[in-house]
Amino acid sequence: MKQLFTILFLILNSLLYAQSNYQSGFVITNKGDTLKGYINAREWTISPKFIDFKATLTDGKSIKYNPVSIKRFQVGNEEIFISYIGSISLNPVNLNELQEKADTSTKLDTTFIKQITGGNNISLFKQTDDIKTRFFIAGMNEQPVELRNFTRIDENHNVITNSIFKGELILLANKYKPGNEGIVNKINNASFNQSDLVEIVNRLNDVQFANSKKAKYRLYIGAGVDYTITDFTVTNTNYSGITPRLNIGIDLFDNPDIQKIIFRFDVSFFYVTPKFDHFTYFGEPLYSSPNATYSYNQLNMSIGAKILYNFYNKPNLKLFIGAGFGLIYANYSNNIETYNGLGGNLQTTKDPFSLENIYSNFPIETGVVLNKKIELNFTYTPSANYSTYGNFKATNQVNSIGIKYFLGR
């Protein structure tokens, strides 16, 4: 089993770095020319240093553009990046890295920065590397300037913050909204995070509502059919059955505009009703019965988490693969063994075996998403043991086909 998940992890990891995801977009050259084509869109949790561009999808080789060679690029209608060549701050933000003296050092960097929101007056950008996320502000046709926020600790290990960005934003408020005490108060009470900064910039641009962005999550309901093979080693037999499954859940996106990596959390309900014919012994002295039957009903509720990867990722067609973990609560009923006693009388023993109420499994899933609303999937769940005994096992191996409907837009 460990080898299987190791192989799956390596496959997902290689797909993450090797698979292309070309989507329609354009670049603007340093001369101001617009080149329409296709850009290899990534999650870009770390701001890109270059992009791969093709004029047509059939082009054999891509052209690499960096912040020196172009001014801007855009993927679809959402992802807008501009070139930035300038200084960036290096002060840490993790508490365990703070010093008593604020780190005001900088370095020259060449990177693309992402536009978060914009308008008639100013635009807000962000850039992320392995140190932290930075925010930049720029007026129309002006070079972006980093908003500064420094933190340090004092001799008593209290965190001291120097929010220079508030003064920088108040200067812009005085320029674009002179005499507006409401926006000044908003700036003075703001935290250095994307949500607060977006709201302030939108107000400075007279934008009543935040720019329409794709949600970072989606809800779904689903149903499916399970083909379950239940193995019970005491009887040395197995049982297979087909039963329904219902589930509800939520998908979280690291980057909602690209949607290459998905974190899925769900609750599923399913059941099995295995029945095993076997040979048993009873009584004192021991008698044998060759026609014994052991059966039980198992109703399951699974709370699961998966990581999915769209290895083919187009707006209206996505193909994915993933794996995860499930924690299952099982309720049992009709846990009985029946056999022919002395004289051929039918005998019944209640709860002849004890079965776990909580166990776990490790599903592997693949599927397709159609038109952003419908998902068809196949899930393979290797044998999961729920026996309380060390000398034998009771396991379910499940093969599922299912359909999910995504709620909302």
N, C-alpha and C positions, 0 to 999 in steps of 0.2 A: 504494500500500500504506500509506504514512504517513497519507494522508487517511482510509483505512478505519479504522485504529486510533485516530486522533484522534476520529472520529465515535463509535466504540464507547466510548471513554473518557468522552466527554461524555454518552452515553446512560446508562452505569453511574453516573456522578456525579449525574445528574439523578434516576435511580431511587433512589439512596441517600438523597436529601433529600426526594423527593416521594412515594415509595410509603409507604402506610400498612401497618401490621402489627398489627392489633388482635387481642389474645389475651385470654382470660378472666382476670378478676382482680377486685380490689375496692379501695376506698379507705376509710379511716376518717377521719371528719370530726373537727373540733375538739370537737364535742359528744359524740363517742364512737359515732356512728351508723356502721354499715357499709353502704356502697353497692356492691352487686355489679353487675358489668357487664363492659366490655371496655376494655383499656388499649392504647394504641399503643406497643408494645414496640420499643425501639431497641437498638443495640449498647451505648450508654451507656459508651463508653470514657472520656468526660468526664461527670462526674456531672451528672444533669439538674437544671435549675432549674424545670422545670414538666413536666406530663404532659398528654396528651389522653385524655379518658375519654368513653365512650358507655355509656348504660344498655343499649341493644340495638344490634346491628350495622346495623340499618336506620335508625338515627337519622341525620338529614341533617347536623347539626352536632355537633361534639364540645365538651365542657366542659373548659376548661383549669384545672388545679389546680396550685398552687405550695406551697412549704413553709409559707407563712403560712395557707393556707386549709384544709389537711388535716394530720393527724398522721402518716399512714402510707399506703403502697399496696403491693400485692403483685400480681405477674404470675404466673399458674399456681401451681405448688407450690414454685418455686425462688427467684424474684427478689423480695426483700423490701427495701423502702426505708423509712426513717423521715425525718421532717422534722428539720432541724437549723438553728437560728438561734443563732449564737455566733461566737467568735473562731477563726481558723485561722492556723497559722504560715505565714510567708513565706520562711523560709530556703531557699536553693537546695540541690540535691543533686548537680547536675552538677559534676564536678571542675574544669572550666574556669571555673566561676562562684564557686568558694569564695574567701573572703577570710581574712586573718589573724585578724580578729575575727569571732566567730560572730554570725550574723544572728538575733536573737531577736524581730524585729518580727512583729506580727500585724495582722489586720484582721477586721472584722465581716463575716460572710458568711451568706447565706440559701440553702440548698441541700438536696438530698436526699442522704443517705448510705446506702450499701448494707450490709445485714447479711451478714457472711461466715460467722459461726458463733454459736451461742448455747446457753444452757442454763438451769438453775435459778438460777444465781448471777449470771453476767455475760454480756454479748454483745459481740462484736467487729464493728466497722463499718469501712468504708473510703470515702474520697472522693478523687476525682481531678480536677485542673484542669490548665491548661497549665504550671503550675510543677512539680507533683509529685503523688504519691499520699500521702495521710495516713491514719492509723489512729486509731480512736476506741474507747474502752472505756466501758461503761455497766452499772451494776447494775440490778436489777429496779426499774422505774418511776423510774429516775434519768436525768438529763440526760447525754448522752454527753460525754466529756472526751477531748481529743486526746492521744495518746501522743506524747511529745516526744523528738526525737533530733536533735542539732545536730552539724554537722561544719564544720571550718575547716582551714586550712593554717598551719603555722608558718613561721618565717623560712627554713627549709631545704626548704620545700614538701612536708613530710610531712603526711599527713592526720590530724587529731586529732578524735576523736569523743567527744561528751559524751552518753552513753546514759542520759538521765533516765528513759526509759520502763522501764528495769530496776527502778529504785527504786519506780516507780509500781506495777509488777506485783508486786513483793515485798510491798508493803503489802497488796495484795489476797490474796496467798498466805498472809500471816499472819492475815488475817481468815477466809478460807475453808478453809485447810489449815494450821493452826498446828502448828509442829514438824515439818513435812514438808521435810526437807533436800533431798530429790530434786527437788522442784519449784523450790526456791530455786536449786539448782545449774543446773537447766535454764534458768532465767531469766538467771542470770549469764553463761551461755555462749551465749545467744540472739543472733541477728542481727536487725536491724530489717527483717524481710520477712514476707510474709503466711504462708508455711509455718510458720515458727517461732512466730509469734504465735498462729496457729490451734491448734497443738499445746498451747501453754501454756494458752490459754483453755479448751480441751476438758478438760485435766487439772483445772483449777479448777472445772469443772462436773461432774466425775466422768463425763465422756463417754469411754468406752473407745476408741471409734473416731471418726474425723472424720465429720461429717455427710455423708450421701450426696449427692454432687454429680455433675452430668454431667461426663463426661470432656472434656478440651479437645482431643481428637483422636479419629479413628476410622480403622481400617484397612479396606482393601477389596481384593477380587480382581475381575477383570472380563474380558470377552471381547467381541469385536465383529466386524463385517464391514466391510472397506474397499473402496470403489470408487475406484480410482486411475487418473488420467489422466497418463501419462508422455509428455512432449514432448521430442523430440530434434531440434534445429534443423538438424543436419547433413543429416538425411534429409528434413527438411521434412514430417514425418509425426508422428502420435502413436499411442499404444497405450493401451488401457483394459483393466483387468482387475479381478476380484473376488478378494480374498484375506482370510484371517482375521487377527485381531489379539488378543493377550493382554496384560493389564496388571495390575500390582499397585501399590498406593500408600497414601498417608496423607493425610487431611484434617485441617487444624488450624483451630480456631475461636478467633476473638478473644473472643467471648462464647458459651460453650457452651450457655447457657440460651436465647439468642435465635437464634443460628446464621443470622444474615443474611449475614455475610461469611465466606467459606471460603478458606483458602489450601491449594491442592492440589499435592502432589508425587507423581509417579509414574514408573514404569519400564514401557515398552511394547515389545513385540516384534511386528514385522510385516515383510512382504516383498513384492517385486514381481518379475515375470519378463517384462519388456517384450521385444517383438520388432518390428523395423521393416524393411519392404521398401523398397529404394531403388535408385538408380542410382549405380554406382561406377566408378572408373577404376583400372587396375592395369598393371604392367609397364613396360618401356622398349623401344621407344616406348610411349606410353600406349595402352591398349586400354580399351574400355568394356564394362560388363556391366549390362544393365538389370534383372537379376533378383537383385541382391545382397540379403542379409539380415543385419542386425546385431541381436544379442540378448545379454542378460546376466541373471544372477540377482543381486538385491540383497537381502540380509538385514539388517534394521535393528534397532538397539536405541536407543530414545529415552529420555532423562532429561528430564522436563518439570516446569514449574512454572506454575500458573494461579491467577488470582483469580476466584472465583465469587461471584455475588450472587443471593440468593433474593428475587426481586421479588414472589413470592407465597409466604408463609411460614406454614403451619399445621402443627400437630404431625405429622399423618399425610399431608400433601400439600405438597410444595414445588416451585416452578418456578424455574429459575435460568438465568442467562446469565453468560458469562465469557470470558476470553481469557488467553493465556499465551505461553510460550516453550519451545521444545524444542531440545535439543542431541542430535544423532543421530550414532551411530557406525554406519557401513555396511561390510559385508563383501561382496565381489563374487566370483562364480564364473561359469564358462562365458561369459566375456567374449570373444565371437568374432564374426567377420564371415565369411560364406560367400558365394561367388559362382561363376559359371560362367567358368572360364578359357579359354585357347585350346583349341580342339577340343571345347569343351563339357564339359571335366572340372571336377568340383566342387572348388573350392579353399577352404581355411580359413586365416584369419589370426587368431592369438590376440592378445588385448589390443590391438585396433586403436586404442582410445581410452582415455585415462586419466581415471578418475572419482574424486571426492573421497571419502575415508573418513570425514571429519567435516564435517557441514553443519548448518544450523539451520532451523527453521520456526516459524510463529506461528499456532497453532490458535485458532479461535473455537468456543465450545461452548455448547450449550443443552440443557436436559433437565428431567426430572421425577423426584422422589424419592417413593416410595410406602411408607407405613407404616414409615419410618425404616430400612428394610432393603434396598430394591431401588431402583436408579437406572436409568432409561432415558435415553439421551442421543444427540444428534446433534452431530458435530464437523465443521466445515469448515476445512481447512488449505489456504491459498492456495499457489500454485506455489512450491516451494523448489528452488533451483538447487544441483546438486552436480557441475557440470563444472569441470575444472581449466583450461579454456581461456577466453580473453577474447573470442573471436570467435564462440562458439556456446554454447548452453545445453543441459543435460539437467535436466529438472525433474519433480517429482511434485506433482500437485494431488490431495488426498485428501478424499473425503466418507465419513464413517464413521457407522455406527449401532452402538450398543453397550449392554451391560447390565453393571451392577456390583452386587456383593453386599457389604454392609457387615458386617464381623465384629464380634463382641462384642455387648453389649446395646444 
